[in-house]
Amino acid sequence: MDGDTDAKAPATVWDVRLRKLLRQGDSQFELDVSFQTSAQRVVIFGPSGAGKTQTLRMIAGLGTPDEARVVVAGQVLCDTARGMVATPQERHLAYVFQEYALFPHLTVVQNVAFALRRGWKNPNKAIADESVQRWISTFHLESVAGHYPHQISGGQRQRTALARALVSNPRALLLDEPFAALDKGLRRRLRDELKALQMQIQLPMLLITHDDDDVNCLAEQVICIDGGKVVESPATPPELRE
């Protein structure tokens, strides 16, 4: 028997179907996005206003679709046809915002630990949680762990946001234009860092961007969106084909 006969097809990592009619005044915008892929690193690519952020927010549970089915790594997070809609907390997806959304009154280590907090109190400045220290070390933030966001560089702010996103061991990582606020040289370095980290920890990652360089560096699968629709979805960017 041919050995390939018994080979299992790669498991589906992302299975997403979203529909939403958005109205503002006399204008309306219809989002109708569907894709299914076994790729771990997926980049949703398109111009500003294409519907990328709305797509990401609805996957995370931060937006309300008219119809949706969202399955990540085999876990059904939303299926409106069955009346099943998990809360953002129940979805356990890490979300890194474009401007990072760090708390200005908390230090780097407190910002990272915030994802693990219980109750209403902010994390202690001297927190010694092992998982917090692991990600502080992973992103080389030891020297600025006691600094506040306004005291650190753009790259360090992004690394802090990533550490905070990953410290709670999420099901997947969602990123909204994560390099847009950085200069070109720093963007290149941080892309490489993010790709190496994802390959090391094998965490599904979905990133939205309008930057070709993000696609060329990070994408295993590209989902092209324009006008709220998937207009092209090549299996692999030409630059990544062997």
MARKE-768035 format. One record per residue (C-alpha): z, y, x; residue in one letter; residue number from 1. Coordinates in Angstrom, 2 decimals. Layout:
% residues N
- Z / Y / X / resn / resi
- Z / Y / X / a / NUM .
...
% end
This chain:
% residues 242
- Z / Y / X / resn / resi
- 0.00 / 0.00 / 0.00 / m / 1 .
- -0.82 / 3.47 / 1.25 / d / 2 .
- 2.39 / 5.22 / 2.31 / g / 3 .
- 1.24 / 8.43 / 0.64 / d / 4 .
- 1.29 / 6.71 / -2.73 / t / 5 .
- 5.09 / 6.70 / -2.76 / d / 6 .
- 5.46 / 10.29 / -1.56 / a / 7 .
- 7.18 / 12.48 / -4.10 / k / 8 .
- 5.64 / 15.77 / -5.10 / a / 9 .
- 7.71 / 18.80 / -4.01 / p / 10 .
- 10.28 / 19.75 / -6.62 / a / 11 .
- 9.65 / 22.94 / -8.59 / t / 12 .
- 11.91 / 25.70 / -7.27 / v / 13 .
- 10.79 / 28.57 / -9.53 / w / 14 .
- 9.65 / 28.15 / -13.13 / d / 15 .
- 9.43 / 31.56 / -14.77 / v / 16 .
- 7.90 / 32.72 / -18.05 / r / 17 .
- 8.73 / 36.21 / -19.30 / l / 18 .
- 7.46 / 38.40 / -22.11 / r / 19 .
- 8.70 / 41.87 / -22.96 / k / 20 .
- 7.18 / 44.79 / -24.87 / l / 21 .
- 8.55 / 48.07 / -23.51 / l / 22 .
- 8.17 / 51.24 / -25.55 / r / 23 .
- 8.79 / 54.84 / -24.52 / q / 24 .
- 7.73 / 57.51 / -26.95 / g / 25 .
- 4.15 / 56.87 / -28.00 / d / 26 .
- 3.37 / 54.65 / -25.00 / s / 27 .
- 4.05 / 50.97 / -24.53 / q / 28 .
- 3.89 / 48.47 / -21.68 / f / 29 .
- 3.62 / 44.73 / -22.17 / e / 30 .
- 5.05 / 42.48 / -19.49 / l / 31 .
- 3.70 / 38.92 / -19.62 / d / 32 .
- 4.46 / 37.06 / -16.38 / v / 33 .
- 4.40 / 33.31 / -15.76 / s / 34 .
- 4.50 / 31.32 / -12.54 / f / 35 .
- 5.66 / 27.94 / -11.32 / q / 36 .
- 5.97 / 26.95 / -7.68 / t / 37 .
- 7.72 / 24.62 / -5.27 / s / 38 .
- 7.78 / 27.36 / -2.60 / a / 39 .
- 11.20 / 28.59 / -1.53 / q / 40 .
- 10.05 / 32.03 / -0.35 / r / 41 .
- 8.15 / 33.77 / -3.15 / v / 42 .
- 6.88 / 37.35 / -2.95 / v / 43 .
- 5.94 / 39.22 / -6.13 / i / 44 .
- 3.37 / 41.74 / -4.95 / f / 45 .
- 1.84 / 44.69 / -6.75 / g / 46 .
- 1.56 / 48.48 / -7.01 / p / 47 .
- 4.28 / 50.75 / -8.31 / s / 48 .
- 4.56 / 50.47 / -12.09 / g / 49 .
- 3.12 / 46.95 / -12.16 / a / 50 .
- 6.28 / 45.44 / -13.68 / g / 51 .
- 7.80 / 43.90 / -10.54 / k / 52 .
- 11.30 / 45.30 / -10.95 / t / 53 .
- 11.41 / 44.46 / -14.67 / q / 54 .
- 10.44 / 40.89 / -13.76 / t / 55 .
- 13.18 / 40.62 / -11.14 / l / 56 .
- 15.81 / 42.12 / -13.45 / r / 57 .
- 15.00 / 39.70 / -16.26 / m / 58 .
- 15.17 / 36.73 / -13.89 / i / 59 .
- 18.61 / 37.96 / -12.84 / a / 60 .
- 19.70 / 38.49 / -16.44 / g / 61 .
- 19.97 / 42.27 / -16.02 / l / 62 .
- 17.14 / 42.90 / -18.50 / g / 63 .
- 16.57 / 41.44 / -21.96 / t / 64 .
- 13.20 / 39.72 / -22.51 / p / 65 .
- 11.58 / 39.13 / -25.88 / d / 66 .
- 10.75 / 35.59 / -24.81 / e / 67 .
- 11.73 / 33.82 / -21.60 / a / 68 .
- 12.23 / 30.60 / -19.75 / r / 69 .
- 13.77 / 30.83 / -16.28 / v / 70 .
- 14.49 / 27.72 / -14.23 / v / 71 .
- 15.63 / 28.05 / -10.61 / v / 72 .
- 16.05 / 24.98 / -8.38 / a / 73 .
- 16.15 / 22.73 / -11.44 / g / 74 .
- 18.81 / 24.76 / -13.27 / q / 75 .
- 17.80 / 26.26 / -16.63 / v / 76 .
- 19.14 / 29.83 / -16.67 / l / 77 .
- 17.32 / 31.09 / -19.73 / c / 78 .
- 15.33 / 29.47 / -22.54 / d / 79 .
- 15.05 / 31.76 / -25.53 / t / 80 .
- 13.19 / 29.11 / -27.53 / a / 81 .
- 16.40 / 27.05 / -27.44 / r / 82 .
- 18.72 / 30.01 / -27.82 / g / 83 .
- 20.04 / 29.56 / -24.29 / m / 84 .
- 20.57 / 32.76 / -22.29 / v / 85 .
- 23.02 / 32.63 / -19.38 / a / 86 .
- 24.82 / 35.81 / -18.36 / t / 87 .
- 24.10 / 37.32 / -14.94 / p / 88 .
- 27.42 / 35.88 / -13.70 / q / 89 .
- 26.57 / 32.42 / -15.01 / e / 90 .
- 23.15 / 32.50 / -13.31 / r / 91 .
- 24.84 / 32.92 / -9.94 / h / 92 .
- 21.85 / 34.68 / -8.38 / l / 93 .
- 22.42 / 37.15 / -5.56 / a / 94 .
- 20.64 / 40.47 / -6.15 / y / 95 .
- 20.04 / 43.00 / -3.37 / v / 96 .
- 19.01 / 46.39 / -4.75 / f / 97 .
- 16.49 / 48.65 / -3.05 / q / 98 .
- 19.18 / 51.19 / -2.12 / e / 99 .
- 21.68 / 48.37 / -1.41 / y / 100 .
- 24.32 / 49.71 / -3.89 / a / 101 .
- 27.18 / 49.58 / -1.39 / l / 102 .
- 30.49 / 51.06 / -2.49 / f / 103 .
- 30.97 / 54.27 / -0.48 / p / 104 .
- 34.79 / 54.12 / -0.66 / h / 105 .
- 34.95 / 50.57 / 0.76 / l / 106 .
- 34.51 / 49.48 / 4.36 / t / 107 .
- 31.82 / 47.02 / 5.45 / v / 108 .
- 34.23 / 44.09 / 5.29 / v / 109 .
- 35.53 / 45.20 / 1.88 / q / 110 .
- 31.98 / 45.54 / 0.55 / n / 111 .
- 31.20 / 42.00 / 1.69 / v / 112 .
- 34.45 / 40.63 / 0.26 / a / 113 .
- 33.90 / 42.44 / -3.06 / f / 114 .
- 31.68 / 39.57 / -4.27 / a / 115 .
- 34.69 / 37.23 / -4.00 / l / 116 .
- 37.27 / 39.50 / -5.65 / r / 117 .
- 39.44 / 38.35 / -8.51 / r / 118 .
- 40.83 / 40.85 / -10.97 / g / 119 .
- 40.49 / 44.61 / -10.72 / w / 120 .
- 41.84 / 45.32 / -7.25 / k / 121 .
- 39.53 / 46.11 / -4.35 / n / 122 .
- 39.63 / 43.70 / -1.39 / p / 123 .
- 42.18 / 44.48 / 1.30 / n / 124 .
- 40.85 / 46.19 / 4.44 / k / 125 .
- 42.46 / 43.44 / 6.53 / a / 126 .
- 40.98 / 40.56 / 4.53 / i / 127 .
- 40.65 / 37.43 / 6.65 / a / 128 .
- 38.61 / 35.20 / 4.35 / d / 129 .
- 36.65 / 32.62 / 6.35 / e / 130 .
- 33.41 / 33.01 / 4.37 / s / 131 .
- 33.54 / 36.81 / 4.71 / v / 132 .
- 34.03 / 36.53 / 8.46 / q / 133 .
- 31.18 / 34.02 / 8.68 / r / 134 .
- 28.67 / 36.45 / 7.17 / w / 135 .
- 30.04 / 39.44 / 9.06 / i / 136 .
- 29.38 / 37.40 / 12.21 / s / 137 .
- 25.98 / 36.11 / 11.05 / t / 138 .
- 24.71 / 39.67 / 10.57 / f / 139 .
- 26.42 / 40.97 / 13.75 / h / 140 .
- 28.59 / 43.44 / 11.85 / l / 141 .
- 31.84 / 42.85 / 13.74 / e / 142 .
- 31.73 / 46.21 / 15.50 / s / 143 .
- 31.34 / 48.14 / 12.23 / v / 144 .
- 33.43 / 45.95 / 9.92 / a / 145 .
- 35.98 / 48.73 / 9.44 / g / 146 .
- 33.40 / 51.50 / 8.96 / h / 147 .
- 32.25 / 53.01 / 5.67 / y / 148 .
- 28.59 / 52.93 / 4.54 / p / 149 .
- 27.94 / 56.55 / 5.53 / h / 150 .
- 29.09 / 55.74 / 9.08 / q / 151 .
- 26.58 / 52.96 / 9.76 / i / 152 .
- 22.81 / 52.77 / 10.22 / s / 153 .
- 20.22 / 51.84 / 7.60 / g / 154 .
- 19.76 / 48.42 / 9.16 / g / 155 .
- 23.50 / 47.80 / 9.15 / q / 156 .
- 23.70 / 48.86 / 5.50 / r / 157 .
- 21.00 / 46.35 / 4.63 / q / 158 .
- 22.75 / 43.60 / 6.58 / r / 159 .
- 25.99 / 44.45 / 4.76 / t / 160 .
- 24.24 / 44.17 / 1.41 / a / 161 .
- 22.78 / 40.80 / 2.40 / l / 162 .
- 26.16 / 39.54 / 3.60 / a / 163 .
- 27.74 / 40.60 / 0.29 / r / 164 .
- 24.95 / 38.83 / -1.61 / a / 165 .
- 25.31 / 35.57 / 0.31 / l / 166 .
- 29.09 / 35.31 / 0.67 / v / 167 .
- 29.52 / 33.75 / -2.78 / s / 168 .
- 27.07 / 30.91 / -2.00 / n / 169 .
- 24.50 / 31.86 / -4.68 / p / 170 .
- 21.85 / 29.63 / -6.24 / r / 171 .
- 19.05 / 31.93 / -4.99 / a / 172 .
- 18.49 / 35.35 / -3.45 / l / 173 .
- 16.59 / 38.15 / -5.25 / l / 174 .
- 15.51 / 41.24 / -3.31 / l / 175 .
- 14.10 / 44.50 / -4.68 / d / 176 .
- 11.88 / 46.21 / -2.06 / e / 177 .
- 14.52 / 45.47 / 0.61 / p / 178 .
- 12.75 / 47.24 / 3.50 / f / 179 .
- 11.39 / 50.30 / 1.71 / a / 180 .
- 14.08 / 52.68 / 3.00 / a / 181 .
- 13.74 / 51.66 / 6.66 / l / 182 .
- 11.46 / 52.83 / 9.47 / d / 183 .
- 8.54 / 50.63 / 10.49 / k / 184 .
- 10.08 / 49.15 / 13.64 / g / 185 .
- 13.32 / 48.25 / 11.89 / l / 186 .
- 11.43 / 46.76 / 8.94 / r / 187 .
- 9.62 / 44.38 / 11.29 / r / 188 .
- 12.82 / 43.24 / 12.97 / r / 189 .
- 14.74 / 42.74 / 9.73 / l / 190 .
- 11.86 / 40.82 / 8.14 / r / 191 .
- 11.96 / 38.39 / 11.03 / d / 192 .
- 15.75 / 38.08 / 10.73 / e / 193 .
- 15.57 / 37.43 / 7.00 / l / 194 .
- 12.84 / 34.80 / 7.38 / k / 195 .
- 14.76 / 32.99 / 10.13 / a / 196 .
- 17.94 / 33.04 / 8.04 / l / 197 .
- 16.20 / 31.70 / 4.94 / q / 198 .
- 14.63 / 28.90 / 6.91 / m / 199 .
- 18.02 / 28.05 / 8.39 / q / 200 .
- 20.05 / 27.97 / 5.16 / i / 201 .
- 17.17 / 26.84 / 2.87 / q / 202 .
- 18.15 / 29.19 / 0.06 / l / 203 .
- 15.41 / 29.97 / -2.49 / p / 204 .
- 14.36 / 33.60 / -2.15 / m / 205 .
- 12.29 / 35.86 / -4.39 / l / 206 .
- 11.30 / 39.29 / -3.14 / l / 207 .
- 9.32 / 42.08 / -4.78 / i / 208 .
- 7.24 / 44.52 / -2.76 / t / 209 .
- 4.08 / 46.62 / -2.57 / h / 210 .
- 3.94 / 46.26 / 1.23 / d / 211 .
- 1.31 / 43.91 / 2.70 / d / 212 .
- 3.49 / 43.34 / 5.77 / d / 213 .
- 6.28 / 41.85 / 3.62 / d / 214 .
- 3.75 / 39.43 / 2.15 / v / 215 .
- 2.28 / 38.44 / 5.53 / n / 216 .
- 5.67 / 37.82 / 7.11 / c / 217 .
- 7.73 / 36.29 / 4.32 / l / 218 .
- 5.59 / 34.70 / 1.62 / a / 219 .
- 5.11 / 30.99 / 1.14 / e / 220 .
- 3.76 / 31.84 / -2.32 / q / 221 .
- 2.40 / 35.18 / -3.51 / v / 222 .
- 2.49 / 36.23 / -7.16 / i / 223 .
- 0.27 / 39.27 / -7.65 / c / 224 .
- 1.15 / 41.46 / -10.63 / i / 225 .
- -0.67 / 44.46 / -12.03 / d / 226 .
- -0.30 / 46.07 / -15.44 / g / 227 .
- 2.45 / 43.62 / -16.37 / g / 228 .
- 0.26 / 40.54 / -15.83 / k / 229 .
- -0.24 / 37.99 / -13.08 / v / 230 .
- -3.69 / 38.85 / -11.79 / v / 231 .
- -3.87 / 36.60 / -8.75 / e / 232 .
- -1.64 / 33.89 / -7.33 / s / 233 .
- -2.94 / 32.36 / -4.12 / p / 234 .
- -0.99 / 29.32 / -2.95 / a / 235 .
- -0.62 / 30.73 / 0.55 / t / 236 .
- -1.59 / 34.12 / 2.01 / p / 237 .
- -4.69 / 33.80 / 4.25 / p / 238 .
- -2.67 / 35.07 / 7.24 / e / 239 .
- -0.27 / 32.11 / 6.93 / l / 240 .
- -2.85 / 29.35 / 6.65 / r / 241 .
- -3.13 / 27.08 / 9.68 / e / 242 .
% end
